[in-house]
Amino acid sequence: MDKDFFSEQVLACERSLYRIAISYMKQDSDAADATQQAILIAWDKRHTLRQQEYFKTWLIRILINVCKQALKKGRKEELSEMEEAAVD
């Protein structure tokens, strides 16, 4: 997969990516961060895509995983903050 194909595909599904990210993250900045992170991961892992016609589906799955990981990490941080407050 070359750079031009990748860029065209990302731009073609940019609106869908943002809508999915905002549905998970709820805040604009978090959704933008998750989208950028997903695009970077996709670029690094582009060799794993077997059929280019499934690019959008593949990228959306990466984005969903990034969002879920970020939410999970956020919950863990909240719990540790609550534990620290309880100790004080």
GIUR-V538927 format. One record per backbone hydrogen bond with DSSP energy under -1.0 kcal/mol. CO is the residue of the C=O (numbers start at 1). NH is the residue of the N-H. If there is no record, write none. Layout:
co=CO nh=NH
co=CO nh=NH
This chain:
co=2 nh=6
co=3 nh=7
co=4 nh=8
co=5 nh=9
co=6 nh=10
co=7 nh=11
co=8 nh=12
co=9 nh=13
co=13 nh=17
co=14 nh=18
co=15 nh=19
co=16 nh=20
co=17 nh=21
co=18 nh=22
co=19 nh=23
co=20 nh=24
co=21 nh=25
co=22 nh=26
co=27 nh=31
co=28 nh=32
co=29 nh=33
co=30 nh=34
co=31 nh=35
co=32 nh=36
co=33 nh=37
co=34 nh=38
co=35 nh=39
co=36 nh=40
co=37 nh=41
co=38 nh=42
co=39 nh=43
co=40 nh=44
co=41 nh=45
co=45 nh=48
co=46 nh=49
co=51 nh=54
co=52 nh=55
co=54 nh=58
co=55 nh=59
co=56 nh=60
co=57 nh=61
co=58 nh=62
co=59 nh=63
co=60 nh=64
co=61 nh=65
co=62 nh=66
co=63 nh=67
co=64 nh=68
co=65 nh=69
co=66 nh=70
co=67 nh=71
co=68 nh=72
co=69 nh=73
co=70 nh=74
co=71 nh=75
co=72 nh=76
co=73 nh=77
co=74 nh=78
co=75 nh=79
co=76 nh=80
co=77 nh=81
co=78 nh=82
co=79 nh=83
co=80 nh=84
co=81 nh=85
co=82 nh=86
co=83 nh=87
co=84 nh=88
